[in-house]
């Protein structure tokens, strides 16, 4: 499924399987992205918070794949909400790109920047910027579309509550909402909301995240054995058929290649996968920070 795509509300096509670069450390990020290029990936999900954009940018600089043939996502970190274009410009310099295909607001939380660059990404996340919220940030992101530096804009880690708030003032509907989605956290309510509004969902952590036990789940193992694929392919295939793009991450060249060997599930397999979340959904790697909104003492969460 390396060439399968979804069409965004801009008309652009996003590959169904992308390559995640979170927690890909110095010295391994470039090798992993190069292996992904060679395996056939054409979507690379980046962020300045990951601390590896400059290393990945060397691969983009040297690749023989034409720029028009691969899709790059990067994100706006929370302490950059008041300096949107300059933050994007830094990512473009680091990535050695003239534009990104998709620019996401990483979290629906605006933080004041730290005066010390060494603390970038380590700001106090409990102290939100005053006089500014994500609707103000979105207004600034909308302006980027006229610059040619971004082809589309979107959000990440947004709940239905936050999306509804954003859409009240937005002139541009987000092209994408990137959130954690996996078999134990299918995000059905959020997915339905996004589908209604024409917002594509991209799943990070589609295999359950760090420490996931899903690879040993008997129902997933049974489908993998029947199909002659890895358990990861079962989870990725399920997500794609449910309608969202997926961005698995690995630094192992064999796993990187294997994550593209997905298949079309039959109705019984889809039903078995859909049932996994019925007992109780579980978050493996998505913190609640920035995604829980309090209204009259009630918690309104992502799903």
Helices and strands as residue ranges (DSSP letters): E 5-7, E 13-15, E 19-20, H 29-39, E 43-45, G 48-50, H 53-62, G 67-69, E 71-76, G 78-80, H 84-95, E 102-105, G 117-119, H 134-144, E 153-156, H 160-169, E 176-180, H 188-197, E 200-204, G 214-216, H 218-227, H 231-242, E 245-246, H 253-258, H 267-274, G 275-277, E 293-295, E 298-300
